[in-house]
Amino acid sequence: MPRKRRVTFAASAVEDLNGIRAWYAKLQVPDVGERLLREVLSQVERLANFPESGRVVPEFGVAQLREIIHPPFRIVYRLDAERVRVVRVWRSERPLKMP
């Protein structure tokens, strides 16, 4: 069985998650925002055991830069031998720009 990898979040991804929470709170549906955040985190948790389960980000074509599509979000992460680092959590329709 493959070795489990550590999952971490870049500051940019944490800001994205906080922004999602704030957006739904502003719309006066904080429960929707919290549900979506739980779903995103559930998707991220599986990466510890299945780090290559996301597809290669098509805009970059780099094997180590992958994403999970969980509508309406793109969960973008960087993969290396030791860990999975979530770098962005963006709305699917937004063009992707890396920090």
C-alpha distances in whole Angstrom, upper triangle without the diagonal:
4,7,9,12,16,18,22,25,27,31,32,29,30,34,33,31,35,37,35,36,40,40,40,42,44,44,45,42,39,38,36,35,33,32,31,29,27,26,25,23,21,20,19,17,15,14,12,9,11,13,14,15,19,21,23,26,29,31,30,27,25,22,21,23,22,23,22,25,26,30,32,30,28,25,25,22,21,18,18,15,16,16,17,21,23,26,28,29,32,34,32,36,36,36,33,35,32,34
4,6,9,13,15,18,22,24,28,28,26,28,31,30,29,32,34,33,34,37,38,38,40,42,43,43,40,38,36,35,34,32,30,29,27,26,24,23,21,20,19,17,15,13,12,10,7,9,10,11,13,16,19,20,23,26,28,26,24,22,18,17,20,18,20,20,23,24,28,30,28,25,22,22,19,18,14,14,11,12,13,14,18,20,23,25,26,29,31,30,34,34,33,30,31,29,30
4,6,10,13,16,19,22,26,27,24,26,29,29,27,30,33,32,33,36,37,37,38,41,42,42,39,37,35,34,33,31,30,28,26,25,24,23,20,19,18,16,14,13,11,9,7,10,10,12,14,17,20,21,24,27,29,27,25,22,19,17,19,19,20,20,24,25,29,30,27,25,22,21,18,17,14,13,10,9,10,12,16,18,22,24,25,28,31,30,34,33,33,30,31,28,29
4,7,9,13,16,19,23,24,21,22,26,25,24,27,29,28,29,32,33,33,35,38,38,39,36,33,32,31,29,27,26,25,23,21,21,19,17,16,15,13,11,10,9,5,5,8,9,12,13,16,19,20,22,26,28,26,25,22,19,17,18,17,18,18,22,22,26,28,25,23,19,19,16,15,13,12,10,9,9,10,13,16,19,22,22,26,28,28,31,31,31,28,29,26,27
4,6,10,13,16,19,20,18,19,23,23,22,24,27,26,27,30,31,31,33,36,36,37,34,32,31,30,28,26,25,24,21,20,20,18,15,15,15,12,10,10,8,5,7,9,8,11,13,14,17,18,20,24,25,23,22,19,17,14,15,15,16,17,20,21,25,26,23,21,17,16,13,12,9,9,8,6,5,7,10,12,16,18,20,23,26,26,29,29,28,25,25,23,23
4,7,10,13,16,18,16,16,20,20,19,22,24,24,25,27,29,29,31,33,34,35,32,29,29,28,26,24,24,22,20,19,19,17,14,15,14,11,10,11,9,6,9,11,10,13,15,16,19,19,21,24,26,24,23,21,18,15,16,16,17,17,21,21,24,25,22,20,16,16,12,12,10,10,10,7,5,6,8,11,14,17,18,22,25,25,29,28,28,24,24,22,22
4,7,10,13,15,12,13,17,17,15,18,21,20,21,24,25,26,27,29,31,31,29,26,26,25,22,20,21,19,16,16,16,13,11,12,12,8,8,9,7,6,10,11,9,13,14,14,17,18,18,22,23,22,22,19,18,14,14,14,14,14,17,18,21,22,18,17,13,12,10,10,10,11,12,9,6,5,6,7,11,13,14,18,21,22,25,24,24,21,21,19,19
4,7,10,12,10,10,14,14,13,16,18,18,19,22,23,24,25,28,29,30,28,25,25,24,21,20,21,19,16,16,17,14,11,14,13,10,10,13,10,10,14,15,12,15,17,16,19,19,19,22,23,21,22,20,19,15,14,14,15,15,18,19,22,22,18,16,13,12,9,10,11,12,13,11,7,6,5,6,9,12,13,17,20,21,24,23,23,20,20,17,16
4,6,8,6,7,10,11,10,12,15,15,16,18,20,21,22,24,26,27,25,22,23,22,19,18,19,17,14,15,16,12,11,14,13,10,12,14,12,13,16,17,14,17,18,16,18,18,18,21,21,20,21,19,19,16,14,14,14,15,17,17,20,19,16,14,11,10,9,10,12,14,16,14,10,8,5,5,6,9,10,14,17,19,22,20,20,17,17,14,13
4,5,5,7,9,10,11,13,14,16,17,19,20,22,23,24,26,28,26,24,25,24,20,20,21,19,16,18,18,15,14,17,16,13,15,17,15,16,19,19,16,19,20,18,19,19,17,21,20,19,21,18,19,15,14,15,15,16,18,19,21,20,17,15,12,11,9,10,13,14,17,15,12,10,7,6,5,8,10,13,17,19,21,19,19,16,15,12,10
4,5,5,6,9,10,11,12,14,15,16,18,20,21,22,24,26,25,22,24,23,19,19,21,19,16,18,19,16,15,19,18,15,18,20,18,19,23,23,20,22,23,21,22,22,20,23,22,21,23,21,22,19,17,18,17,19,20,20,22,21,17,16,14,13,12,13,16,18,21,19,16,14,10,9,8,9,11,14,17,20,22,19,19,17,15,12,10
4,5,5,6,9,10,10,12,14,15,16,19,20,21,23,24,24,21,23,22,18,19,21,18,15,18,19,15,15,19,18,15,18,20,18,20,23,23,20,21,22,19,20,19,17,20,19,18,21,20,21,18,15,16,15,17,18,18,19,18,15,14,12,11,11,13,16,18,21,20,17,15,11,9,6,6,8,10,14,16,18,15,16,13,11,9,8
4,5,5,6,9,10,11,12,14,15,17,18,20,21,23,22,19,20,19,15,16,17,15,12,14,15,11,11,15,14,12,15,17,15,17,20,20,17,19,19,17,18,18,16,19,18,18,20,19,20,17,14,14,13,14,15,15,16,15,12,11,9,9,9,12,15,17,20,19,15,13,9,6,5,4,6,9,12,14,17,15,16,13,13,11,10
4,5,5,6,9,10,11,12,14,16,17,18,20,21,20,17,19,18,14,14,16,14,11,14,15,12,11,15,15,13,15,18,17,18,21,22,19,22,22,19,21,22,20,23,22,22,24,23,23,20,18,18,16,16,18,17,18,17,14,14,12,12,13,15,18,20,22,20,17,15,11,9,8,8,8,11,14,17,19,17,19,17,16,14,13
4,5,5,6,9,10,10,12,14,15,16,18,20,19,17,19,18,14,15,17,15,12,16,17,14,14,18,18,16,18,21,20,21,25,25,22,24,24,22,23,23,21,23,22,22,25,24,25,22,19,19,18,18,19,18,19,17,14,14,13,14,15,17,20,22,25,24,20,18,14,12,10,9,9,11,13,17,18,16,17,16,15,14,12
4,5,5,6,9,10,10,13,14,15,17,19,18,16,17,16,12,13,15,12,10,14,14,11,13,16,15,14,17,20,19,21,24,23,21,22,22,19,20,20,18,21,20,20,23,22,23,21,18,17,15,15,15,15,15,13,11,11,10,11,13,16,19,22,25,24,20,17,14,11,9,7,6,7,10,13,15,13,14,13,13,13,12
4,5,5,6,9,10,11,12,14,16,17,15,13,14,13,9,10,12,10,7,10,12,9,10,13,14,12,15,18,17,19,22,22,20,22,21,19,21,22,20,23,22,23,25,24,25,22,19,18,16,15,15,14,14,13,11,12,10,12,14,17,20,23,25,24,20,17,14,11,11,9,7,9,11,14,17,15,17,16,17,16,16
4,5,5,6,9,10,11,12,14,15,15,12,14,14,10,10,13,12,9,13,14,12,13,16,17,16,18,21,21,22,25,25,24,26,25,23,25,25,23,26,25,26,28,27,28,25,22,22,19,19,19,17,18,16,14,15,14,16,17,20,23,25,28,26,23,20,17,14,14,12,10,12,13,17,19,17,20,18,19,18,17
4,5,5,6,9,10,10,12,14,14,12,14,13,10,12,14,12,11,14,16,14,15,18,18,18,20,23,23,24,27,27,25,27,26,23,24,25,22,25,24,25,27,27,28,26,23,22,19,19,18,17,16,14,13,14,14,16,18,21,24,27,30,28,25,22,19,15,14,11,10,10,11,15,16,14,17,16,17,17,16
4,5,5,6,9,10,11,13,11,10,12,10,6,9,11,9,8,12,12,11,13,16,16,16,19,21,21,23,26,25,24,25,24,21,23,24,21,24,23,25,27,27,27,25,22,21,18,17,16,14,13,11,10,12,13,15,18,21,24,27,30,28,25,21,19,15,15,12,9,9,9,13,15,14,17,17,18,18,18
4,6,6,6,9,10,11,10,7,9,9,5,7,10,9,8,11,13,12,13,16,17,17,19,22,22,24,27,27,26,28,26,24,26,27,25,27,27,28,30,30,30,28,25,24,21,19,19,16,16,14,13,16,15,18,20,23,26,29,31,30,26,23,21,17,17,15,12,12,13,16,18,18,21,20,21,21,21
4,6,5,6,9,10,10,8,11,11,8,10,13,12,11,15,16,15,17,20,21,20,23,25,26,27,30,30,29,31,29,27,28,29,27,29,28,29,32,32,32,30,27,26,23,22,21,19,18,16,15,18,18,20,22,25,28,31,34,32,28,26,23,20,19,16,14,14,14,18,19,18,21,21,22,22,21
4,5,5,6,9,9,8,11,10,8,11,13,12,12,15,16,15,17,20,21,21,23,26,26,28,31,30,29,30,29,26,27,28,25,27,26,28,31,31,32,30,27,25,22,21,20,18,16,14,14,17,17,20,22,26,29,32,35,33,30,27,24,20,19,16,14,13,12,16,16,16,19,19,20,21,21
4,5,5,6,5,5,8,7,5,8,10,10,11,14,15,15,17,19,20,21,23,25,26,28,30,30,29,31,29,26,28,29,27,29,28,30,32,33,33,31,28,26,23,21,20,17,15,13,14,17,18,21,24,27,30,33,36,34,30,27,25,21,21,18,15,14,13,16,17,17,21,22,23,24,24
4,5,5,6,4,8,9,7,9,12,12,12,15,17,17,18,21,22,23,24,27,28,30,32,32,31,33,31,29,31,32,30,32,31,33,35,35,36,34,31,29,26,25,23,20,19,17,17,20,21,24,26,29,32,35,38,36,32,29,27,23,23,20,17,17,17,20,21,21,24,25,26,26,26
4,5,8,8,11,11,10,13,15,15,15,18,20,20,21,24,25,25,27,30,31,33,35,35,34,35,33,31,32,33,31,32,31,33,36,36,37,35,32,30,27,26,24,22,20,18,19,22,22,25,27,31,34,37,40,38,34,31,29,25,24,21,19,18,17,20,21,20,23,24,25,26,26
4,6,8,11,10,10,13,14,14,15,18,19,19,22,24,24,25,28,30,31,33,35,35,34,35,33,31,32,33,30,32,31,33,36,36,37,36,32,31,27,26,23,21,19,16,18,21,22,25,28,31,34,38,40,39,35,32,30,26,25,22,19,18,16,19,19,20,23,25,26,27,28
4,6,9,9,10,12,14,15,16,18,19,20,22,24,25,26,28,30,32,34,36,35,35,36,34,32,34,35,33,35,34,36,38,39,39,38,34,33,29,27,25,22,20,19,20,23,24,27,30,33,36,39,42,40,36,33,31,28,27,24,21,20,19,22,23,23,27,28,29,30,30
4,5,6,7,9,10,11,13,15,16,17,19,21,22,23,25,27,29,31,33,32,32,34,31,29,31,33,31,33,33,35,37,37,37,36,32,30,27,25,23,19,18,16,18,21,22,25,28,31,34,37,39,38,34,31,29,26,26,23,19,19,17,20,21,22,26,26,28,29,29
4,5,5,6,9,10,11,12,14,15,17,18,20,21,22,25,26,28,30,30,30,32,30,28,30,32,30,32,32,34,36,36,36,34,31,29,26,24,22,19,18,16,17,20,20,24,26,29,32,35,37,35,31,28,27,23,24,21,18,18,17,20,22,22,26,26,27,28,28
4,5,5,6,9,10,11,12,14,15,16,19,20,21,23,25,27,29,29,29,31,29,27,29,31,30,32,33,34,36,36,36,34,31,29,25,23,21,18,17,16,17,20,20,24,26,29,31,34,36,35,31,28,27,23,24,22,18,19,18,21,23,23,27,27,29,29,29
4,5,5,6,9,10,11,12,14,15,17,18,20,22,24,26,28,27,27,29,26,25,26,29,27,29,29,31,33,33,33,32,29,26,23,20,18,15,13,12,14,17,18,21,24,27,30,33,35,34,30,27,25,22,23,20,16,16,15,17,19,20,24,24,26,27,28
4,5,5,6,9,10,11,12,14,15,17,18,21,22,24,26,26,25,27,25,23,25,27,25,27,27,29,31,31,31,29,26,24,21,18,17,14,13,12,12,15,16,19,21,25,27,30,33,31,27,24,22,19,19,17,13,14,13,16,18,18,22,22,23,24,24
4,5,5,6,9,10,11,12,14,15,16,19,21,22,24,25,25,27,24,23,26,27,26,29,29,30,32,32,31,29,27,24,21,19,18,15,15,14,14,17,16,20,21,25,27,29,31,30,26,23,22,19,20,18,14,16,16,18,21,21,24,24,25,25,25
4,5,5,6,9,10,11,13,14,15,17,19,21,23,23,23,25,23,21,24,26,25,28,29,30,31,31,30,29,26,23,20,17,16,13,13,13,13,16,16,19,21,25,26,29,31,30,26,23,22,19,21,18,15,16,15,17,20,21,24,24,26,26,27
4,5,5,6,9,10,11,12,14,16,18,20,22,21,21,23,20,19,21,23,22,24,25,26,28,28,27,26,23,20,17,14,13,9,9,9,9,12,12,16,18,22,24,27,29,28,24,21,20,16,18,15,11,12,12,14,16,17,20,20,22,22,24
4,5,5,6,8,10,10,12,15,16,18,20,20,20,22,20,18,21,23,21,24,25,26,27,27,26,24,22,19,16,14,14,11,12,11,10,12,11,15,16,20,22,25,27,25,21,18,17,14,15,13,10,12,13,15,18,18,21,20,21,21,22
4,5,5,6,9,10,10,13,15,16,18,19,19,21,19,18,21,23,23,26,27,28,29,28,27,25,23,20,17,15,15,12,13,14,13,15,13,16,17,21,22,25,26,25,21,18,18,15,17,16,13,15,16,17,21,21,24,23,24,24,24
4,5,5,6,9,10,11,13,16,17,17,17,19,16,16,18,21,20,23,25,26,26,26,25,23,21,18,15,12,12,8,10,11,10,12,11,15,16,20,21,24,26,24,21,18,18,15,17,15,12,14,14,15,18,19,22,21,23,23,24
4,5,5,6,9,10,12,14,16,15,15,17,15,13,16,18,17,20,21,22,23,23,22,20,18,15,12,9,10,7,10,10,8,9,8,11,13,16,18,21,23,22,18,15,14,11,13,11,8,11,12,13,16,17,19,18,20,19,20
4,5,5,6,9,10,12,14,14,14,17,15,14,17,20,19,23,24,24,25,24,22,20,18,16,13,11,13,11,13,14,12,12,10,12,13,16,17,20,21,20,16,13,13,10,13,12,10,13,15,16,20,20,22,20,22,20,21
4,5,5,7,9,11,12,13,14,16,14,14,17,20,20,23,25,25,25,24,23,21,19,17,14,11,13,10,13,15,13,14,11,14,14,17,18,20,22,20,17,14,15,13,16,15,13,16,17,18,21,22,24,22,24,23,24
4,6,6,7,10,11,10,11,13,10,10,13,16,16,19,21,22,22,21,19,18,16,13,11,8,9,8,11,13,11,11,9,11,12,15,15,18,20,19,16,13,13,11,14,13,11,14,15,15,19,20,21,19,21,21,22
4,5,5,8,10,10,9,12,11,10,14,15,16,19,21,21,21,19,18,16,14,12,10,8,11,10,14,15,12,11,8,10,9,12,12,15,17,16,12,9,10,8,11,12,10,14,16,16,20,20,21,19,20,19,20
4,5,6,8,9,10,13,12,12,16,18,19,23,24,24,24,22,20,18,17,15,13,12,14,13,17,18,16,15,12,13,12,14,14,16,17,15,12,10,11,11,14,15,14,17,19,20,23,24,25,22,24,22,23
4,5,6,6,8,10,9,10,14,17,18,21,24,23,22,21,18,17,16,14,13,11,13,13,17,19,16,15,12,14,13,14,13,16,16,15,13,11,13,12,16,17,16,19,20,20,24,24,25,23,24,23,24
4,5,5,4,7,7,8,12,14,15,19,21,20,19,18,15,13,13,11,10,10,13,14,17,19,16,14,11,11,9,11,10,12,13,12,9,7,10,10,13,15,15,18,20,19,23,23,23,21,22,20,22
4,6,6,10,10,12,15,17,19,22,24,23,22,20,17,15,15,14,14,13,17,17,21,22,19,18,14,14,12,12,11,12,12,10,8,7,10,11,15,17,17,21,23,23,26,26,27,24,25,22,23
4,6,9,9,12,15,17,20,23,25,24,23,21,18,16,17,15,15,14,18,18,22,24,21,19,16,17,14,15,12,13,13,12,11,10,14,15,18,20,20,23,25,24,28,28,28,26,27,25,26
4,6,5,9,12,14,17,20,22,21,20,18,15,14,14,12,12,12,15,16,20,22,19,17,14,15,13,13,11,13,13,13,11,10,13,14,17,18,18,21,23,22,25,26,26,23,25,23,25
4,6,7,10,11,14,17,19,18,17,15,12,10,11,9,10,10,14,16,19,21,18,15,13,12,9,9,7,9,10,11,9,7,10,11,14,16,16,19,21,20,24,24,23,21,22,20,21
4,6,7,9,12,15,17,16,14,13,9,9,10,8,9,10,13,16,19,21,18,15,13,12,10,10,8,10,11,13,11,10,12,13,15,17,17,20,21,20,23,23,22,20,21,20,22
4,7,9,12,15,18,17,15,15,12,12,12,9,9,8,11,13,16,18,16,14,12,12,11,12,11,14,15,16,14,12,14,14,16,17,17,18,20,18,21,22,22,20,22,21,23
4,7,9,11,14,14,13,12,10,10,9,6,5,5,8,11,14,16,13,10,9,9,9,10,10,14,16,17,14,11,13,12,14,14,14,15,16,14,18,18,18,16,18,17,20
4,6,8,11,11,10,10,9,10,9,5,5,7,9,12,15,16,14,11,11,10,10,11,11,15,17,19,17,14,15,14,15,15,15,16,17,14,17,17,16,15,17,17,20
4,6,9,8,6,7,6,7,6,4,6,9,11,15,17,18,15,12,12,9,10,10,10,13,16,18,16,14,14,14,14,14,15,16,17,15,17,17,15,13,15,14,18
4,6,6,6,7,8,9,6,5,6,9,10,14,15,16,13,10,10,8,9,10,12,15,18,20,18,15,14,13,12,12,13,13,14,12,14,13,12,9,11,11,15
4,5,5,8,10,12,9,9,9,12,12,16,17,17,15,12,13,11,13,14,15,18,21,23,21,18,18,17,16,15,16,15,16,13,14,14,11,10,12,13,17
4,6,9,12,13,10,10,11,14,14,18,18,18,16,13,14,12,14,14,16,19,23,24,22,19,18,17,15,14,16,14,15,13,13,12,9,8,9,11,14
4,6,9,10,8,9,11,15,16,19,20,20,18,14,15,12,12,12,14,16,20,22,20,18,17,16,14,14,16,16,18,16,16,15,12,9,10,10,13
4,6,9,8,9,11,15,16,20,21,22,19,16,16,13,13,12,13,16,19,21,20,17,17,17,16,17,18,18,20,17,18,18,15,13,14,13,17
4,6,5,8,11,15,17,20,22,23,20,16,15,12,11,10,10,12,15,18,17,15,15,15,14,16,18,19,21,19,20,19,17,14,14,13,16
4,6,7,11,14,16,20,22,23,20,16,15,12,11,9,8,10,12,15,14,13,14,15,15,17,19,20,22,20,22,21,19,16,17,15,18
4,6,10,13,16,19,22,23,19,16,14,11,8,6,5,7,10,12,11,10,10,12,12,14,17,18,21,20,22,21,19,16,16,14,16
4,7,11,13,16,19,19,16,12,11,7,6,5,6,9,13,14,12,10,10,10,9,11,13,15,17,16,18,17,15,12,12,10,13
4,7,10,13,16,17,13,10,8,6,5,6,7,11,14,15,13,10,10,9,10,11,12,13,15,14,17,16,15,12,14,12,15
4,6,9,12,13,10,6,5,4,6,9,10,14,17,18,15,11,11,9,10,9,9,11,12,11,14,14,13,11,13,13,16
4,6,9,11,8,6,5,7,8,11,13,16,19,19,16,13,13,10,12,11,10,11,12,10,14,15,15,13,16,16,18
4,6,8,6,5,6,9,11,15,16,20,23,23,20,16,16,13,14,12,10,10,10,7,11,13,14,13,16,17,19
4,6,5,6,7,11,13,17,18,22,24,24,21,17,17,14,15,13,10,10,9,8,12,14,16,15,18,19,21
3,5,7,10,13,16,20,22,25,28,28,24,21,20,17,17,14,11,10,8,7,10,12,15,15,19,20,22
4,7,10,13,16,20,22,26,29,29,25,21,20,17,17,13,10,8,6,5,8,10,13,14,17,19,21
4,6,9,13,16,19,23,25,25,22,18,17,13,13,10,6,5,4,5,8,9,12,12,14,15,18
4,6,10,13,16,19,22,22,19,15,14,11,11,8,6,5,6,5,9,9,10,9,12,13,15
4,7,10,13,16,19,19,15,12,11,7,8,6,5,7,9,9,12,12,13,11,13,12,14
4,7,10,14,17,17,14,10,9,6,6,5,6,8,11,11,14,12,12,9,11,10,12
4,6,10,13,13,10,7,5,4,5,7,9,12,15,14,17,16,16,12,13,11,12
4,7,10,11,8,6,5,6,7,10,12,15,18,18,20,19,18,14,14,11,12
4,7,8,6,5,7,9,10,13,15,18,21,20,23,22,21,17,17,15,16
4,6,6,6,8,12,13,16,19,21,25,24,27,25,24,21,20,17,18
4,6,8,11,14,16,20,22,25,28,27,30,29,28,24,24,21,21
4,7,10,13,16,19,21,24,28,28,31,29,28,25,24,21,21
4,6,10,12,16,18,21,24,24,27,26,26,22,22,19,19
4,7,9,12,14,17,20,20,24,23,22,19,19,16,17
4,6,9,12,15,18,19,22,20,20,17,16,13,13
4,6,8,11,15,15,19,17,17,14,14,12,12
4,7,10,14,15,17,15,15,11,11,8,9
4,6,10,11,14,12,12,9,9,8,9
4,7,9,12,11,12,10,12,11,12
4,6,8,7,9,8,10,11,13
4,6,6,9,10,12,14,16
4,6,8,9,12,14,17
4,7,9,12,15,18
4,6,9,12,15
4,7,10,13
4,7,10
4,7
4
